[in-house]
Amino acid sequence: MADKQFDIAVFGATGFTGRLVAEYLARQYPAGSGLAWAMVGRSKDKLEAVRDEIGAPGDTPLIVADAGDPASVKALVESARVVLTTVGPYQLYGNELVAACAEAGTDYVDLCGEPAWMRQMIDKHEAAAKASGARIVFSCGFDSIPSDLGVFLLQEEAKKKFGSSCTEVKGLVRSMKGTFSGGTAASLKATVAAAMKDPSVMEHLKNPFSLAPGFAGPKQPSGSKVVHDDALGVWLAPFVMAAINTKNVHRTNALLGHAYGEDFVYSEMVMTGPGESGEAAARQIASSNTMMSDDGPKPGEGPSKEEREAGSYDILFIGTTPKGETMKVAVTGDMDPGYGSTSKMISEAAICLIKDCAETPGGVWTTAPAMGHALIDRLRRHAGLTFEIED
């Protein structure tokens, strides 16, 4: 990899989230920081305009590439140690890029929340990635870094304190201020459209272990209905990101040799509070169809800088061992989840992969087994996340 021209190539730098990634890198890793990165998009003129708008140096490298042009994709992956892509839906624009990275030995990170497509990529390209040394890491944003690393840290702390991992973990969103990205909504719509055409896509969506090929674990909570948690005394509502986050956590467990146990049960829901007001809030969330609505953010659109900085999230993970012992870990972010925090998370994931994880072999990974504590440390120091053990 020493002959690569760039450490990171930001593919989709003229899109809303890609622009935020480029802006973050320009601010956090200026010239002299030891990080060589480039902006990548379909139009040289747009790249130049975005470069100037975000205040990046005038000599920031610009690469013209198109997901539909195999020659440009090949040239791109050959130029960089890691390709960071925000160009989704990935099932529409990511196939050739993943294939090229797996073949060339180039690392890859994305913001994918499309489990059926991810499973297709695992089946098609994991062998090539293992052979070439490419580390393919999906879901390096709000889905699914807080969940994946939160559960990972909880399980490690449980083993230290109790000598046992937790066989059940509940992820509970205690607060979230901000919006999901237009790209996330577009990915959901593309996934639904694909499921209507291909029954195998629906099977992957319904199977909680679809990202852990060959493994069939215990029955998992559906998380699709409003429920009252008697132990906590609060109402819980379905969490729209649970469908992808839970699958990534189960893949992590499989990649770690089922360190959480083959009987591991995991769920994610939104905590709405006690009493009638808590129940009413939970039912309102459950009836919302914002992600599929035409009124939500479109790809390329997003909140203002002020709105992003006013956002935040707080997720509590509660684990229970076979003996009934409990461990709690909270993960918080200091900006809105879908844009501000996500752009920082994927940037640090890309840097962590090439700077801190030389021993991670090629393959299709989730963040916890690929980067683990090194990424937690980076996110704490640079990206405004906290990972705290609670009593």
VOPA-278196 format. One record per residue (C-alpha): residue number from 1; residue in one letter; x, y, z. Coordinates in steps of 0.001 Angstrom, whole numbers, padded with zeros to 6 digits. Layout:
// residues N
> k / r / x / y / z
> NUM / A / X / Y / Z
...
END
This chain:
// residues 391
> k / r / x / y / z
> 1 / M / 000000 / 000000 / 000000
> 2 / A / 003020 / 002284 / 000212
> 3 / D / 002669 / 003208 / -003467
> 4 / K / -000825 / 004651 / -003069
> 5 / Q / -001126 / 008337 / -003905
> 6 / F / -003771 / 009074 / -001259
> 7 / D / -004655 / 007763 / 002184
> 8 / I / -008364 / 008516 / 001736
> 9 / A / -010485 / 009218 / -001332
> 10 / V / -013868 / 010741 / -000435
> 11 / F / -016254 / 009451 / -003110
> 12 / G / -019376 / 011607 / -003326
> 13 / A / -017703 / 014760 / -002044
> 14 / T / -020185 / 017013 / -003867
> 15 / G / -023180 / 015404 / -002127
> 16 / F / -024504 / 016718 / 001173
> 17 / T / -022892 / 014158 / 003490
> 18 / G / -019755 / 013799 / 001378
> 19 / R / -019295 / 017561 / 001550
> 20 / L / -019479 / 017369 / 005363
> 21 / V / -016847 / 014625 / 005343
> 22 / A / -014521 / 016728 / 003185
> 23 / E / -015125 / 019760 / 005385
> 24 / Y / -014315 / 017724 / 008497
> 25 / L / -011084 / 016371 / 007005
> 26 / A / -010016 / 019831 / 005828
> 27 / R / -010561 / 021259 / 009306
> 28 / Q / -009359 / 018349 / 011446
> 29 / Y / -006485 / 017097 / 009250
> 30 / P / -004933 / 020096 / 007455
> 31 / A / -001695 / 020069 / 005488
> 32 / G / 001121 / 018786 / 007651
> 33 / S / -001108 / 016426 / 009628
> 34 / G / 000270 / 013417 / 007781
> 35 / L / -003034 / 012540 / 006083
> 36 / A / -003243 / 012733 / 002290
> 37 / W / -006840 / 012830 / 001055
> 38 / A / -008724 / 013658 / -002107
> 39 / M / -012238 / 014714 / -003084
> 40 / V / -013985 / 012527 / -005656
> 41 / G / -017080 / 013239 / -007737
> 42 / R / -018534 / 013157 / -011227
> 43 / S / -017908 / 016819 / -012067
> 44 / K / -014618 / 018690 / -011834
> 45 / D / -016468 / 022004 / -011736
> 46 / K / -018660 / 020904 / -008818
> 47 / L / -015663 / 019524 / -006952
> 48 / E / -013869 / 022844 / -007341
> 49 / A / -016942 / 024737 / -006158
> 50 / V / -017410 / 022549 / -003072
> 51 / R / -013691 / 022711 / -002281
> 52 / D / -013892 / 026488 / -002233
> 53 / E / -017208 / 026608 / -000340
> 54 / I / -015953 / 024444 / 002533
> 55 / G / -012687 / 026348 / 002800
> 56 / A / -010456 / 023445 / 001799
> 57 / P / -007010 / 024394 / 000440
> 58 / G / -006857 / 025268 / -003231
> 59 / D / -004436 / 022426 / -003849
> 60 / T / -006767 / 019756 / -002410
> 61 / P / -006587 / 016887 / -004934
> 62 / L / -009731 / 016390 / -007039
> 63 / I / -010584 / 013125 / -008797
> 64 / V / -013324 / 012757 / -011402
> 65 / A / -015001 / 009328 / -011182
> 66 / D / -018439 / 007890 / -011844
> 67 / A / -019904 / 004772 / -010216
> 68 / G / -021190 / 003763 / -013661
> 69 / D / -017784 / 004071 / -015347
> 70 / P / -015666 / 000977 / -014553
> 71 / A / -012434 / 002528 / -015829
> 72 / S / -012758 / 005543 / -013548
> 73 / V / -013676 / 003325 / -010579
> 74 / K / -010628 / 001149 / -011230
> 75 / A / -008355 / 004195 / -011397
> 76 / L / -009895 / 005515 / -008188
> 77 / V / -009334 / 002380 / -006106
> 78 / E / -005796 / 002053 / -007391
> 79 / S / -004978 / 005587 / -006197
> 80 / A / -006104 / 005321 / -002556
> 81 / R / -005484 / 003217 / 000527
> 82 / V / -009153 / 003510 / 001493
> 83 / V / -012189 / 004676 / -000444
> 84 / L / -014746 / 006415 / 001765
> 85 / T / -018033 / 006477 / -000108
> 86 / T / -021227 / 008357 / 000664
> 87 / V / -022739 / 007566 / -002739
> 88 / G / -025968 / 005685 / -002099
> 89 / P / -028268 / 003906 / -002317
> 90 / Y / -025393 / 001459 / -002405
> 91 / Q / -027454 / -001257 / -004071
> 92 / L / -027721 / 001126 / -007031
> 93 / Y / -024259 / 002717 / -007021
> 94 / G / -021961 / 000518 / -004950
> 95 / N / -021607 / -002812 / -006735
> 96 / E / -018676 / -001982 / -009011
> 97 / L / -016856 / -000040 / -006291
> 98 / V / -016968 / -002890 / -003753
> 99 / A / -015893 / -005382 / -006414
> 100 / A / -012995 / -003164 / -007501
> 101 / C / -011796 / -002580 / -003924
> 102 / A / -011974 / -006288 / -003098
> 103 / E / -009984 / -007118 / -006214
> 104 / A / -007356 / -004392 / -005800
> 105 / G / -006753 / -004781 / -002069
> 106 / T / -008095 / -001284 / -001347
> 107 / D / -009904 / -000691 / 001924
> 108 / Y / -013513 / 000524 / 001794
> 109 / V / -015894 / 002231 / 004234
> 110 / D / -019470 / 003376 / 003665
> 111 / L / -022698 / 004430 / 005382
> 112 / C / -024756 / 001491 / 004199
> 113 / G / -028002 / 000542 / 005910
> 114 / E / -029085 / -001935 / 003211
> 115 / P / -028720 / -005427 / 004721
> 116 / A / -029868 / -007443 / 001707
> 117 / W / -027280 / -005731 / -000515
> 118 / M / -024618 / -006130 / 002162
> 119 / R / -025308 / -009875 / 002259
> 120 / Q / -024968 / -010022 / -001531
> 121 / M / -021603 / -008284 / -001295
> 122 / I / -020447 / -010689 / 001440
> 123 / D / -021391 / -013664 / -000715
> 124 / K / -019815 / -012242 / -003865
> 125 / H / -016650 / -010564 / -002629
> 126 / E / -015528 / -011788 / 000783
> 127 / A / -013221 / -014439 / -000679
> 128 / A / -011582 / -011884 / -002998
> 129 / A / -011179 / -009378 / -000148
> 130 / K / -009529 / -011995 / 002053
> 131 / A / -007179 / -012885 / -000771
> 132 / S / -006235 / -009290 / -001655
> 133 / G / -006141 / -007924 / 001894
> 134 / A / -008937 / -005403 / 001299
> 135 / R / -010915 / -004557 / 004438
> 136 / I / -014528 / -003862 / 003423
> 137 / V / -016388 / -002191 / 006301
> 138 / F / -020045 / -001321 / 005879
> 139 / S / -022250 / 000862 / 008105
> 140 / C / -019701 / 003339 / 009467
> 141 / G / -022183 / 006048 / 010466
> 142 / F / -025075 / 006364 / 012907
> 143 / D / -026000 / 003006 / 011550
> 144 / S / -024307 / 001146 / 013034
> 145 / I / -021273 / 002471 / 014947
> 146 / P / -022973 / 003491 / 018236
> 147 / S / -024778 / 000150 / 018431
> 148 / D / -021896 / -002040 / 017314
> 149 / L / -019254 / -000412 / 019512
> 150 / G / -021659 / 000130 / 022403
> 151 / V / -022496 / -003571 / 022615
> 152 / F / -018844 / -004502 / 022061
> 153 / L / -017706 / -002347 / 024994
> 154 / L / -020538 / -003586 / 027199
> 155 / Q / -019630 / -007217 / 026561
> 156 / E / -015955 / -006617 / 027291
> 157 / E / -016786 / -004852 / 030551
> 158 / A / -019226 / -007621 / 031542
> 159 / K / -016530 / -010252 / 031036
> 160 / K / -014106 / -008239 / 033192
> 161 / K / -016596 / -007716 / 036002
> 162 / F / -018667 / -010910 / 035926
> 163 / G / -016464 / -013370 / 034042
> 164 / S / -019301 / -013841 / 031567
> 165 / S / -020735 / -012092 / 028540
> 166 / C / -024334 / -010920 / 028502
> 167 / T / -026715 / -013273 / 026750
> 168 / E / -029250 / -010471 / 026294
> 169 / V / -028649 / -006799 / 025483
> 170 / K / -031264 / -004109 / 024980
> 171 / G / -030386 / -000928 / 023110
> 172 / L / -032652 / 001931 / 024224
> 173 / V / -032642 / 005330 / 022545
> 174 / R / -033106 / 007712 / 025486
> 175 / S / -033004 / 010874 / 023391
> 176 / M / -032357 / 011873 / 019811
> 177 / K / -032478 / 015358 / 018357
> 178 / G / -031957 / 015626 / 014651
> 179 / T / -033063 / 013966 / 011470
> 180 / F / -032198 / 010912 / 009449
> 181 / S / -030394 / 011636 / 006214
> 182 / G / -032041 / 011807 / 002820
> 183 / G / -029656 / 009066 / 001765
> 184 / T / -030975 / 006785 / 004510
> 185 / A / -034541 / 007391 / 003348
> 186 / A / -033560 / 006765 / -000282
> 187 / S / -031848 / 003519 / 000709
> 188 / L / -034958 / 002333 / 002533
> 189 / K / -037131 / 003083 / -000483
> 190 / A / -034701 / 001294 / -002811
> 191 / T / -034658 / -001716 / -000477
> 192 / V / -038450 / -001900 / -000383
> 193 / A / -038547 / -001692 / -004184
> 194 / A / -035953 / -004469 / -004453
> 195 / A / -037897 / -006663 / -002012
> 196 / M / -041022 / -006317 / -004132
> 197 / K / -039114 / -007747 / -007109
> 198 / D / -036931 / -010354 / -005396
> 199 / P / -038266 / -012627 / -002604
> 200 / S / -034705 / -013394 / -001437
> 201 / V / -034282 / -009735 / -000481
> 202 / M / -037312 / -009984 / 001802
> 203 / E / -035873 / -013146 / 003377
> 204 / H / -032656 / -011307 / 004224
> 205 / L / -034636 / -008411 / 005684
> 206 / K / -036663 / -010743 / 007909
> 207 / N / -033716 / -012878 / 009065
> 208 / P / -031927 / -011283 / 012072
> 209 / F / -028817 / -013341 / 011222
> 210 / S / -028741 / -012597 / 007492
> 211 / L / -025301 / -010964 / 007793
> 212 / A / -023915 / -014032 / 009574
> 213 / P / -024110 / -016614 / 006750
> 214 / G / -024539 / -020187 / 007914
> 215 / F / -025648 / -019297 / 011437
> 216 / A / -029169 / -019596 / 012825
> 217 / G / -029451 / -018293 / 016356
> 218 / P / -032290 / -018047 / 018864
> 219 / K / -035557 / -016228 / 018252
> 220 / Q / -035078 / -012475 / 018532
> 221 / P / -037484 / -009797 / 019821
> 222 / S / -039464 / -008284 / 016945
> 223 / G / -039146 / -004709 / 018199
> 224 / S / -042013 / -003780 / 015882
> 225 / K / -044711 / -003040 / 018469
> 226 / V / -045234 / -000625 / 021326
> 227 / V / -044447 / -002388 / 024616
> 228 / H / -044169 / -001494 / 028287
> 229 / D / -040884 / -002435 / 029950
> 230 / D / -042005 / -003373 / 033442
> 231 / A / -038456 / -003521 / 034827
> 232 / L / -037722 / 000047 / 033729
> 233 / G / -041258 / 001351 / 034137
> 234 / V / -041291 / 002993 / 030708
> 235 / W / -042901 / 002604 / 027320
> 236 / L / -040850 / 001564 / 024307
> 237 / A / -041482 / 002291 / 020642
> 238 / P / -040010 / 000700 / 017488
> 239 / F / -036683 / 002192 / 016370
> 240 / V / -036417 / 002592 / 012613
> 241 / M / -032665 / 001850 / 012553
> 242 / A / -033018 / -001408 / 014495
> 243 / A / -033483 / -003482 / 011344
> 244 / I / -029912 / -002771 / 010241
> 245 / N / -028197 / -002235 / 013608
> 246 / T / -029284 / -005571 / 015058
> 247 / K / -028034 / -007448 / 011998
> 248 / N / -024640 / -005754 / 012215
> 249 / V / -024337 / -006582 / 015923
> 250 / H / -025109 / -010236 / 015179
> 251 / R / -022491 / -010224 / 012394
> 252 / T / -019967 / -008816 / 014857
> 253 / N / -020783 / -011627 / 017267
> 254 / A / -020215 / -014174 / 014495
> 255 / L / -016940 / -012564 / 013374
> 256 / L / -015718 / -012628 / 016983
> 257 / G / -016318 / -016379 / 017147
> 258 / H / -019623 / -015840 / 018960
> 259 / A / -017902 / -014119 / 021869
> 260 / Y / -021341 / -012914 / 023000
> 261 / G / -022637 / -016509 / 022889
> 262 / E / -024562 / -018495 / 020310
> 263 / D / -027704 / -017836 / 022368
> 264 / F / -027236 / -014051 / 022241
> 265 / V / -030416 / -011952 / 022009
> 266 / Y / -030342 / -008300 / 020973
> 267 / S / -033011 / -005653 / 020448
> 268 / E / -033269 / -001895 / 019922
> 269 / M / -036175 / 000397 / 020764
> 270 / V / -036927 / 004024 / 021608
> 271 / M / -037617 / 004879 / 025251
> 272 / T / -040568 / 007284 / 025487
> 273 / G / -041159 / 007491 / 029236
> 274 / P / -043704 / 006306 / 031829
> 275 / G / -047453 / 006657 / 032123
> 276 / E / -050039 / 007782 / 029634
> 277 / S / -047772 / 010400 / 028070
> 278 / G / -045072 / 007785 / 027480
> 279 / E / -047560 / 005433 / 025870
> 280 / A / -048979 / 008198 / 023666
> 281 / A / -045480 / 009186 / 022511
> 282 / A / -044621 / 005565 / 021767
> 283 / R / -047754 / 005079 / 019697
> 284 / Q / -047081 / 008263 / 017777
> 285 / I / -043589 / 007028 / 016870
> 286 / A / -044942 / 003621 / 015903
> 287 / S / -047485 / 005162 / 013533
> 288 / S / -044999 / 007500 / 011851
> 289 / N / -044018 / 006807 / 008273
> 290 / T / -041548 / 009661 / 007885
> 291 / M / -038801 / 007578 / 006279
> 292 / M / -041054 / 006507 / 003403
> 293 / S / -042730 / 009890 / 003051
> 294 / D / -042041 / 012219 / 000128
> 295 / D / -041880 / 015085 / 002640
> 296 / G / -038609 / 013987 / 004241
> 297 / P / -035102 / 015080 / 003235
> 298 / K / -033959 / 014127 / -000247
> 299 / P / -030475 / 012855 / -001100
> 300 / G / -028243 / 015889 / -001359
> 301 / E / -030349 / 017860 / 001118
> 302 / G / -029980 / 018254 / 004841
> 303 / P / -030164 / 020498 / 007899
> 304 / S / -028305 / 023752 / 008377
> 305 / K / -025032 / 023998 / 010281
> 306 / E / -026935 / 025403 / 013261
> 307 / E / -029434 / 022545 / 013191
> 308 / R / -026663 / 019952 / 012930
> 309 / E / -024789 / 021440 / 015868
> 310 / A / -027965 / 021621 / 017958
> 311 / G / -028574 / 017900 / 017475
> 312 / S / -027532 / 015030 / 019733
> 313 / Y / -028342 / 011442 / 020739
> 314 / D / -028095 / 009247 / 023814
> 315 / I / -028399 / 005452 / 023621
> 316 / L / -028347 / 003189 / 026677
> 317 / F / -027319 / -000461 / 026344
> 318 / I / -028422 / -002780 / 029141
> 319 / G / -026903 / -006267 / 029236
> 320 / T / -027913 / -009225 / 031373
> 321 / T / -025720 / -012266 / 032110
> 322 / P / -027112 / -015799 / 032573
> 323 / K / -026943 / -015201 / 036354
> 324 / G / -029018 / -012029 / 036127
> 325 / E / -026143 / -009579 / 036586
> 326 / T / -026491 / -006326 / 034642
> 327 / M / -024072 / -004054 / 032824
> 328 / K / -024975 / -000661 / 031369
> 329 / V / -023100 / 001370 / 028766
> 330 / A / -024259 / 004701 / 027333
> 331 / V / -023175 / 006076 / 023960
> 332 / T / -023808 / 009737 / 023177
> 333 / G / -023104 / 012012 / 020224
> 334 / D / -022743 / 015797 / 020211
> 335 / M / -024385 / 016534 / 016840
> 336 / D / -027419 / 015382 / 014885
> 337 / P / -027119 / 011662 / 014138
> 338 / G / -027803 / 011539 / 010407
> 339 / Y / -025376 / 014185 / 009191
> 340 / G / -023103 / 015957 / 011677
> 341 / S / -022164 / 012965 / 013805
> 342 / T / -022210 / 010498 / 010918
> 343 / S / -019767 / 012548 / 008829
> 344 / K / -017300 / 012585 / 011732
> 345 / M / -017742 / 008878 / 012472
> 346 / I / -017076 / 007643 / 008946
> 347 / S / -014060 / 009956 / 008625
> 348 / E / -012483 / 008609 / 011790
> 349 / A / -013347 / 005028 / 010802
> 350 / A / -011467 / 005440 / 007519
> 351 / I / -008441 / 006937 / 009281
> 352 / C / -008527 / 004285 / 012018
> 353 / L / -008593 / 001471 / 009488
> 354 / I / -005410 / 002576 / 007727
> 355 / K / -003542 / 004148 / 010652
> 356 / D / -004363 / 001899 / 013614
> 357 / C / -005443 / -001497 / 012282
> 358 / A / -002606 / -002908 / 010220
> 359 / E / -003160 / -006334 / 011786
> 360 / T / -006796 / -006595 / 010656
> 361 / P / -006787 / -008992 / 007689
> 362 / G / -008762 / -008693 / 004489
> 363 / G / -012446 / -009527 / 004482
> 364 / V / -015904 / -008017 / 004926
> 365 / W / -016070 / -006568 / 008421
> 366 / T / -018172 / -004687 / 010912
> 367 / T / -016542 / -001887 / 012895
> 368 / A / -016113 / -003637 / 016261
> 369 / P / -014009 / -006646 / 015186
> 370 / A / -012141 / -004618 / 012545
> 371 / M / -011258 / -001598 / 014692
> 372 / G / -012601 / -002100 / 018239
> 373 / H / -010981 / -000011 / 020966
> 374 / A / -008843 / 001932 / 018489
> 375 / L / -011998 / 003360 / 016903
> 376 / I / -013673 / 003980 / 020259
> 377 / D / -010614 / 005986 / 021272
> 378 / R / -010634 / 008006 / 018052
> 379 / L / -014346 / 008762 / 018318
> 380 / R / -013915 / 009913 / 021893
> 381 / R / -010961 / 012167 / 021045
> 382 / H / -012111 / 013602 / 017736
> 383 / A / -015754 / 012929 / 016876
> 384 / G / -017700 / 014074 / 019933
> 385 / L / -018864 / 010628 / 021046
> 386 / T / -018824 / 009328 / 024597
> 387 / F / -018797 / 005685 / 025714
> 388 / E / -019536 / 005500 / 029441
> 389 / I / -020279 / 002712 / 031890
> 390 / E / -023343 / 003535 / 034008
> 391 / D / -024301 / 002212 / 037432
END
